[in-house]
Amino acid sequence: MRFHECLIVLLGLFLCLPLRAEKWILLGPDGGDARSLAYDPRNPDHVFLGTSTGSIFVSTDGGQSWSRFAHLGSGDNYVLDHIIIDPRNPAIIFASAWNVEDNKAGDVFRSRDGGDTWTALPAMHEKSVRALAMAPSDSNVLISGTLEGVYRSQDGGDNWQRISPANHAEIKNVESIAIDPKDPNLIYAGTWHLAWKTTDGGITWRHIDEGMVDDSDVFSIIIDPMNPALVYASACSGIYKSDSAGEMFRKIQGIPFAARRTRILKQAPNNSNVVYAGTTQGLWKTSDAGKTWKQMTNSEVVVNDVFVDPRNSSRLLLATDRGGVMVSENSGLNLSPSNYGYTHRYVTTILPDMNDPARIFVGIANDHEWGGVFSFRDGGTWQQRSTGLGGRDVFALKQAANGTLIAGTNRGIFLLDRNGSTWRPSLNIRVDKSATLPKRTMKNSPLELSPTHSLMDAKINDIEVASERWLVATSEGLFTSADEGRNWNGGPVLGRRDFVSVQSAGGLLVAATRTEILISSDKGMSWQVAPLPSQLTSIRGLTLTPDVDIVVASREGGFRSSNAGKTWEHMLNGLPEGDLSSVSYDECAKILLATSLSTGIIFRSDDGGRSWSRGPNVGYPLRRVKVVQGRYVAATPFDGVIAQQ
């Protein structure tokens, strides 16, 4: 089934029908961060793609389309920078990982059945593996570079020994490894401070820094298979070349300083004179073994890895930040996305279009020029609608009665008129000195004035569109607008600034920081801090039911108050004890919905949160969920939008 056909099934002809578990599909938007690429030497159309959240995707058509293939590790914290396929037996695959939240943790994984099953190799468990290489002359020999030093396996990964000196002051924080094509005992190791070399399998090591800038981090090392004395090394200070097996390096000229943070070097398999350099500011190429270089892409492309087709050195796949996989048939001069089926987006919010039930909008974070806001309508494709946002992250999306979209970003509020094409900032802050926001224990005390630039610079965490006014929860306080975003007033409340959520019902306003709930029963004229259970310490969101019960999602689970925050019930009747990511009320289905970052189960309650039942298990951790024309549509932490098929 093609992409648009799937969406027609999802969004067609269903109103608020009873929900049931069905198969789930990745909707998109396509793209996102891509970290590493590897191909089957016997079949270059069989390509693997590693991500920064432990997922591996696979393509069987040379990168034209992708499908989710495997997930390594127990969470979403593993960065897969290296995938290696045994050229003598492509069913054997290795992948190295380091933990983005705990830099000292990581693993080496092995599959013996082409990737169907994976095993973490015990000897490398809890090691932050930043580099992995297989000896070209002996596929049983593997070398891994970790933050602790260099390790070697001589039996295909079953056993590992440290071959760098223990507690060495310099041979640590290893970022790159290269093995001589003929001699598996000749190994190069690039560290966060220059490079090292051993010719005897690690018994002795020698600093190879002659000609390099002293503070260079060495990100990538490659050896010419036809001439092992020719070695290239990339560093934060530029690209270096040695004609003497590392005895002496010279800096390659022709690449501007701004583009010299080179993450990856790749030599064309069928032409050793062709070398590609993937930098943080574009792709570069030499066709004469480094004598001259040419920039092949624009400087906006951040290249993490390069796949050079062994059948045609001009055909490339690039693993990039934010843009996912890019393909070129002419060495990078022309690039186009090749992300069909590859969805690796950080979707923060989902908004059904009130004027077109077949359309949804989503907000994206961590994507800069590739992200912002996307829309999707059945029978079509995803459309980026980010002009005017200036690369901002979008954390909240709402829609006014007149169809105007309201985006809360990491820097301010923006509006997009119905049928408009460019977002405009909503910046006019009017400080109303007659308004009152009380101090901690007093009512009707003076407003805590906020600098006029605060809303422009604030992170907008939540938006509430009520009949009389708009409210926004920000990192600089609570702000309100009574004229559809033309003017705003507000600021800190009771000394609190960083609000994560705000909800209203009639005269009741409820606002949450990460650790507290603030309640106003008079439309914000006065506020009180609600007493919370002692175990409730990390609030992620809140909602109000039609009965004006307050329901909170937190790291410690779900909590409910039916008396305006005076007392609280820990909701355990059907909900997990902790790690709720969201709770929301669906007006159409008349139910509460809750999601968790530790399970793919959607939880629902039709009695205001008193009891909960388990809906479908979607197979992904969930950030939030909506009901769109009778079907669940959910935002995952890193895999975009998924939906019932």
C-alpha positions in Angstrom: 0.0 0.0 0.0 1.4 3.4 -1.0 1.8 6.3 1.5 -1.2 8.3 0.4 -3.4 5.2 0.2 -2.5 4.5 3.8 -3.6 8.0 4.8 -6.9 7.6 3.0 -7.6 4.5 5.0 -6.6 6.4 8.1 -8.6 9.5 7.6 -11.5 8.5 5.4 -15.2 8.3 6.2 -14.9 7.7 10.0 -16.5 10.0 12.6 -16.4 9.4 16.3 -16.7 5.6 16.2 -15.6 3.2 19.0 -11.9 2.8 18.9 -10.3 -0.6 18.4 -6.8 -2.0 18.1 -5.5 -2.3 14.6 -2.2 -2.4 12.8 -0.1 0.8 13.0 1.8 2.6 10.3 4.5 5.2 10.3 3.0 8.3 8.7 6.0 10.7 8.8 7.0 13.3 8.2 9.9 11.6 6.5 13.5 12.4 7.4 15.3 13.4 10.6 18.8 12.7 11.9 20.8 9.9 10.3 24.1 8.8 11.7 25.6 5.9 9.8 25.4 3.9 6.6 26.7 0.5 5.6 26.0 -1.8 2.7 26.3 -5.5 1.9 29.5 -6.0 -0.1 27.8 -8.7 -2.2 24.7 -6.6 -2.8 25.2 -2.8 -2.7 21.5 -2.2 -2.9 21.1 -3.7 0.5 21.9 -0.7 2.8 21.6 -0.3 6.6 21.0 3.0 8.3 21.9 3.7 12.0 20.2 6.4 14.0 20.9 8.3 17.3 18.1 6.5 19.1 19.1 2.8 18.7 17.1 2.1 15.6 18.3 0.5 12.4 16.5 1.0 9.1 17.1 -1.0 6.0 16.8 -0.5 2.3 16.8 -3.2 -0.4 16.7 -0.8 -3.3 19.8 1.2 -2.9 18.3 3.8 -0.5 15.2 4.7 -2.5 12.9 3.4 0.3 13.4 2.4 3.9 11.8 0.3 6.5 12.3 0.0 10.2 14.6 -3.1 10.8 15.8 -3.4 14.4 16.1 -1.6 17.7 19.2 -2.1 19.8 19.3 -1.4 23.5 16.4 -1.1 26.0 15.7 2.6 25.4 16.2 5.4 22.9 19.6 6.5 24.1 22.0 4.6 21.9 23.8 6.4 19.1 24.7 3.9 16.3 27.7 5.5 14.6 29.2 2.3 13.1 27.6 -0.7 11.3 29.9 -3.4 9.9 29.0 -6.3 7.6 31.4 -9.2 7.3 32.3 -9.3 3.6 32.9 -13.1 3.8 29.6 -13.8 5.4 27.1 -10.9 5.1 24.7 -12.6 7.6 27.2 -11.5 10.3 26.7 -7.8 11.2 28.1 -5.7 14.0 26.9 -2.4 15.4 28.6 -0.2 18.0 26.7 2.1 20.3 27.3 4.8 22.9 24.8 6.2 25.3 23.8 9.9 24.7 22.6 10.3 28.3 25.5 8.4 29.9 28.7 9.0 27.9 30.4 6.2 29.8 27.9 3.5 28.7 27.5 1.6 25.4 27.7 -1.8 23.7 28.8 -3.8 20.7 26.0 -5.8 19.1 26.3 -8.8 16.8 23.8 -10.5 14.6 24.5 -13.9 13.0 21.3 -14.1 10.9 21.4 -10.9 8.8 19.9 -8.7 11.5 16.9 -10.7 12.5 18.2 -11.1 16.1 21.0 -9.2 17.9 23.1 -9.9 21.0 25.1 -7.4 23.1 28.6 -8.8 23.4 29.2 -9.2 27.2 32.9 -8.1 27.2 32.0 -4.7 25.6 28.9 -4.1 27.7 28.8 -0.7 29.5 31.7 0.6 27.3 31.1 3.8 25.3 32.1 2.5 21.9 32.9 5.4 19.6 34.7 3.5 16.8 34.6 0.0 15.4 36.6 -1.6 12.5 37.0 -5.0 11.0 40.4 -6.1 9.7 40.2 -6.3 5.8 42.6 -9.2 5.8 40.9 -11.2 8.6 37.2 -10.6 9.4 37.7 -12.4 12.8 39.7 -9.4 14.0 37.7 -6.5 15.3 39.0 -3.3 16.9 36.8 -1.0 19.0 37.7 2.4 20.2 36.1 3.5 23.5 36.4 6.3 26.0 38.6 3.9 28.1 40.9 2.9 25.3 41.3 0.4 22.4 40.0 -3.2 22.5 40.5 -6.1 20.2 38.7 -9.4 19.4 40.4 -12.1 17.4 37.5 -14.5 17.3 34.7 -12.5 15.7 33.6 -10.7 18.8 33.3 -13.6 21.3 36.2 -12.4 23.4 37.8 -9.0 23.8 41.1 -7.8 25.3 42.3 -4.3 26.0 45.3 -3.6 23.8 46.0 0.0 24.9 47.7 0.6 28.3 45.3 0.8 31.2 44.8 4.3 32.6 46.9 5.8 29.8 46.8 9.6 30.0 46.5 10.0 26.2 45.2 6.7 24.6 41.7 7.2 25.6 38.6 9.0 24.3 39.1 7.1 21.0 36.9 8.5 18.2 38.3 6.7 15.1 40.0 3.4 14.2 41.7 2.2 11.0 43.4 -1.2 10.3 46.0 -1.8 7.7 44.5 -3.7 4.7 47.2 -6.3 4.9 48.5 -6.4 8.5 45.8 -6.7 11.2 48.4 -5.8 13.9 49.0 -2.3 12.3 46.3 -0.2 13.9 45.6 3.6 13.9 43.6 5.2 16.7 42.3 8.8 16.6 41.5 10.3 19.9 40.1 13.6 21.2 43.7 14.7 21.3 45.6 13.6 18.2 46.3 10.1 16.9 48.3 7.0 17.8 49.7 3.9 16.0 50.7 0.4 16.9 52.5 -2.1 14.6 52.5 -5.0 17.0 48.9 -5.4 17.9 49.0 -3.0 20.8 52.1 -4.1 22.6 53.7 -0.7 21.9 52.1 2.5 20.8 53.5 5.6 19.2 52.2 9.1 19.0 51.7 10.2 15.3 51.3 13.9 15.5 54.0 15.3 13.3 52.4 18.0 11.1 49.1 18.1 13.0 47.8 21.0 15.0 48.3 20.0 18.6 44.7 20.3 19.8 43.2 18.3 17.0 40.3 15.8 17.7 40.8 13.0 15.1 37.3 12.0 13.9 38.1 9.7 10.9 41.1 7.8 9.6 41.2 6.0 6.3 44.0 4.0 4.6 44.4 3.6 0.9 43.9 -0.2 0.2 46.2 0.0 -2.8 48.9 1.9 -1.1 48.8 1.5 2.8 51.4 4.2 3.3 48.8 6.7 2.2 46.8 7.7 5.2 44.1 10.4 5.6 43.0 11.8 8.9 40.2 14.3 9.6 40.2 16.6 12.6 38.5 19.7 14.0 41.5 21.6 12.5 41.2 20.2 9.0 42.1 17.2 6.9 45.6 15.8 7.0 47.4 13.5 4.6 50.4 11.2 5.1 52.5 9.5 2.5 54.6 7.7 5.1 52.1 5.6 7.1 51.6 8.4 9.6 55.2 9.3 10.2 54.5 12.8 8.9 51.2 14.6 8.1 50.6 17.7 6.1 47.4 19.7 6.2 45.3 19.6 3.0 44.6 23.1 1.6 41.6 24.3 -0.2 38.9 23.7 2.4 37.9 26.8 4.3 38.3 26.9 8.0 34.5 27.0 8.7 34.1 23.6 7.0 37.0 21.8 8.6 35.1 19.9 11.3 35.1 16.8 9.2 33.1 13.9 10.7 33.8 11.3 8.0 36.2 10.5 5.2 35.3 8.0 2.6 37.4 6.7 -0.3 35.6 5.6 -3.5 35.9 1.7 -3.7 36.6 1.7 -7.4 38.9 4.8 -7.6 41.4 5.5 -4.8 42.0 9.0 -6.0 38.5 10.0 -5.1 37.9 10.9 -1.5 34.8 12.5 0.0 34.9 14.6 3.2 31.7 14.9 5.1 31.8 18.1 7.2 29.5 20.1 9.5 29.3 22.6 6.6 28.7 20.4 3.5 30.3 17.7 1.4 33.7 18.1 -0.2 35.5 15.9 -2.9 38.9 15.4 -4.2 39.5 13.5 -7.5 43.3 13.7 -7.3 44.1 12.1 -4.0 43.9 15.3 -2.0 45.7 17.8 -4.2 42.6 19.9 -4.9 39.2 19.9 -3.2 35.8 21.1 -4.4 32.7 21.8 -2.3 29.9 19.6 -3.7 26.9 20.7 -1.5 25.8 23.9 0.1 27.1 24.6 3.6 23.7 23.9 5.3 24.2 20.2 5.0 25.7 18.5 8.0 27.2 15.2 6.9 27.6 12.3 9.4 28.4 9.5 6.9 28.8 8.8 3.2 27.9 5.8 1.2 29.8 5.6 -2.1 28.2 3.2 -4.5 31.0 0.7 -5.5 29.5 0.4 -8.9 29.5 4.2 -9.5 31.6 6.5 -7.4 29.4 9.5 -8.4 26.3 8.0 -6.8 26.2 8.9 -3.1 24.0 8.5 -0.1 24.6 11.0 2.7 23.5 10.5 6.3 22.8 14.0 7.5 21.6 15.9 10.5 17.9 16.8 10.2 17.7 16.1 6.5 17.8 12.3 6.9 19.2 10.5 3.9 20.2 12.6 0.8 20.9 11.0 -2.6 23.1 12.3 -5.4 23.8 10.9 -8.8 26.6 13.4 -9.5 28.9 13.4 -6.5 26.8 15.7 -4.5 26.2 18.6 -6.9 22.5 17.9 -6.8 21.0 16.4 -3.7 17.4 15.2 -3.1 15.9 13.6 0.0 15.7 9.8 -0.1 13.6 9.3 3.0 10.6 7.3 1.8 9.8 5.1 4.8 12.5 6.7 7.0 10.7 8.6 9.7 13.0 9.8 12.5 11.4 13.0 13.7 10.9 14.5 17.1 7.2 15.3 16.9 6.0 17.5 19.8 2.4 18.0 19.1 -0.5 17.0 16.8 -3.4 19.3 15.8 -6.4 18.2 13.8 -7.6 21.0 11.5 -11.0 22.2 12.7 -11.9 23.4 9.2 -10.7 20.3 7.3 -11.2 17.0 9.2 -8.9 15.2 6.7 -5.9 17.4 7.6 -3.5 17.3 10.6 -0.7 19.7 11.6 2.3 18.6 13.6 5.0 20.5 15.4 8.7 19.4 15.1 11.6 20.1 17.4 15.4 19.7 16.8 15.1 20.0 13.0 15.9 23.7 12.3 15.5 24.5 8.6 14.1 21.0 8.0 11.4 21.2 10.7 9.0 23.6 12.2 5.4 22.8 11.2 4.1 20.2 8.7 0.6 19.5 7.5 -0.8 16.4 6.0 -4.1 15.8 4.2 -5.4 12.5 3.0 -4.5 11.7 -0.6 -1.5 14.0 -0.4 2.0 14.2 1.0 3.5 16.1 4.0 3.9 19.8 3.4 6.4 21.8 5.4 4.7 25.1 6.5 7.6 26.8 8.3 8.2 30.0 6.4 8.7 32.8 8.9 9.6 30.6 11.9 13.3 31.1 11.4 14.3 27.6 12.2 12.6 27.6 15.6 11.5 24.5 17.4 7.7 24.2 17.8 6.4 22.8 21.1 2.7 23.7 21.0 0.1 24.2 18.2 -3.5 25.4 18.6 -6.1 26.8 16.2 -8.3 29.9 16.7 -12.0 29.9 15.8 -11.2 31.8 12.6 -8.7 29.2 11.5 -5.6 31.0 12.5 -2.8 28.7 13.6 -0.9 29.5 16.8 2.6 28.1 17.2 4.5 28.1 20.5 8.2 27.9 19.8 11.5 27.9 21.7 11.5 31.7 21.1 8.1 33.2 21.1 4.6 32.9 19.7 3.8 32.9 15.9 0.6 33.2 14.0 -0.3 31.8 10.6 -3.5 33.1 9.0 -5.9 30.7 7.5 -4.8 30.1 3.9 -1.6 32.1 4.7 1.9 31.1 3.7 4.1 33.0 6.2 4.1 32.9 10.0 4.3 36.3 11.8 5.5 36.9 15.3 3.1 37.9 18.0 5.2 40.3 20.0 3.2 43.3 21.2 3.3 43.0 25.0 1.1 45.4 26.9 1.8 45.5 30.6 -1.5 46.2 32.3 -0.6 47.8 35.7 -4.1 47.4 36.9 -4.0 43.7 36.6 -3.1 41.7 39.7 -1.1 38.6 40.3 -0.7 37.9 44.1 2.4 37.1 46.0 2.6 33.8 47.7 0.2 34.4 50.6 -1.7 37.6 49.6 -4.5 38.3 47.2 -4.7 41.2 44.9 -1.1 42.2 45.2 0.7 44.1 42.4 1.5 42.4 39.1 5.0 41.0 38.8 6.0 43.0 35.7 8.0 41.2 33.1 10.5 42.8 30.7 8.9 43.6 27.4 11.2 41.3 25.6 10.4 38.2 27.7 7.6 36.8 25.6 9.7 37.2 22.5 12.5 35.1 23.9 10.5 32.7 26.0 10.0 29.0 25.3 6.3 28.4 24.8 5.3 25.1 26.4 1.5 25.2 26.1 -1.3 27.2 24.6 -4.9 27.4 25.7 -7.5 29.0 23.4 -10.5 29.8 25.5 -13.6 31.7 24.4 -12.6 35.0 26.0 -8.9 34.9 25.7 -5.7 33.0 24.8 -3.3 31.8 27.5 0.2 30.6 27.1 2.5 28.8 29.6 6.1 29.9 29.0 9.6 29.8 30.5 9.0 33.5 31.6 5.6 33.1 33.2 1.9 33.1 32.1 0.7 35.4 29.4 -2.8 36.2 28.2 -4.3 37.9 25.2 -7.9 39.1 24.9 -7.6 40.2 21.2 -6.4 37.0 19.4 -2.7 37.6 19.9 -2.4 41.2 19.0 -1.5 42.2 22.5 -0.3 40.2 25.5 0.2 40.8 29.2 1.5 38.7 32.0 4.7 37.5 33.6 5.7 35.4 36.6 3.0 34.2 39.0 3.7 33.9 42.7 7.4 34.2 41.7 7.1 31.2 39.4 8.3 31.6 35.8 8.8 28.3 34.1 5.3 26.9 33.4 4.8 23.7 31.4 1.0 23.7 31.0 -2.1 25.9 31.4 -5.8 25.0 31.2 -9.1 26.9 31.8 -12.7 26.1 32.3 -15.0 29.0 33.0 -13.5 31.0 35.8 -11.1 28.3 36.8 -7.5 28.5 35.6 -4.9 25.8 36.4 -1.2 26.2 35.6 1.6 23.8 36.2 5.4 24.2 36.6 7.6 21.1 36.7 6.9 20.7 40.5 3.8 22.7 41.4 0.2 23.3 40.5 -1.2 26.9 40.7 -5.0 27.4 40.7 -7.1 30.5 40.2 -10.9 30.5 40.7 -11.4 34.1 39.6 -10.0 34.1 36.0 -6.5 34.9 37.2 -7.1 37.7 39.6 -5.8 35.7 42.5 -3.8 32.4 42.7 -3.1 29.7 45.2 -0.5 26.9 45.3 -2.2 23.6 45.4 -0.9 21.1 48.0 0.5 18.1 46.1 1.3 14.6 47.2 5.0 14.4 48.3 5.8 11.8 45.6 4.7 14.1 42.8 7.9 15.9 41.7 8.0 16.0 37.9 4.9 17.3 36.1 4.7 16.8 32.3 1.2 18.1 31.6 -2.4 18.5 32.8 -5.9 18.7 31.5 -9.4 19.5 32.8 -12.4 17.2 32.4 -16.0 18.4 31.6 -16.7 18.0 35.3 -13.7 20.4 36.0 -11.6 17.6 37.6 -7.9 18.3 37.3 -5.9 15.4 35.8 -2.1 15.5 35.9 0.5 13.4 33.9 3.9 13.1 35.6 7.0 11.0 35.9 5.4 9.5 39.0 2.2 8.6 37.2 -1.3 10.1 37.0 -3.0 12.2 39.6 -6.5 13.5 39.8 -8.3 16.2 41.9 -12.1 16.7 42.0 -12.0 19.6 44.4 -9.9 22.3 42.7 -6.6 20.9 43.9 -7.3 20.6 47.6 -6.8 16.8 47.6 -5.3 14.4 45.1 -5.8 10.8 44.1 -2.9 8.7 42.6 -4.7 7.1 39.7 -3.6 3.4 39.8 -6.8 1.8 38.5 -5.5 0.7 35.1 -2.7 3.2 34.7 1.1 2.5 35.1 2.5 3.7 38.4 4.9 6.1 36.6 6.3 7.7 33.5 3.2 9.2 32.0 4.0 11.6 29.1 0.6 13.1 28.5 -3.0 13.2 29.5 -5.7 14.9 27.4 -9.5 15.0 27.0 -10.9 14.2 23.6 -14.0 16.2 22.9 -15.2 14.0 20.1 -14.9 10.6 21.8 -15.7 12.0 25.2 -12.8 10.2 26.8 -9.5 10.9 28.6 -6.4 9.6 26.9 -3.0 9.0 28.5 0.4 7.9 27.1 3.7 6.8 28.5 7.3 7.0 27.5 8.0 3.5 28.8 5.2 1.6 27.0 3.4 1.8 23.7 0.0 1.2 25.3 -2.7 3.9 24.9 -4.8 4.2 28.1 -8.3 5.6 28.1 -10.9 6.5 30.7 -14.6 7.3 30.1 -15.4 8.2 33.7 -13.1 11.2 34.2 -10.1 9.3 35.3 -11.6 7.2 38.0 -10.8 4.0 36.1 -8.7 3.3 33.1 -8.6 0.6 30.4 -5.8 -0.4 28.1 -6.2 0.4 24.4 -3.9 -0.9 21.7 -0.2 -1.4 22.2 1.4 0.5 19.3 4.9 -0.8 19.8 6.5 2.6 20.3 6.9 4.8 23.4 4.4 7.6 23.0 4.6 11.4 23.7 0.9 12.1 23.1 -2.1 10.9 21.2 -5.2 12.3 19.4 -8.3 10.9 17.9 -8.7 11.9 14.3 -11.9 10.8 12.6 -12.2 7.8 14.8 -8.6 6.6 14.6 -5.7 7.1 17.1 -2.9 9.2 15.7 0.1 9.4 18.1 3.4 11.2 18.4 6.4 9.1 19.2 9.6 10.6 20.8 11.7 10.0 17.8 9.8 8.1 15.1 7.4 10.7 13.9 3.6 10.2 13.7 2.1 6.8 13.8 -1.5 5.9 13.2 -4.0 3.0 13.1 -4.1 1.6 9.6 
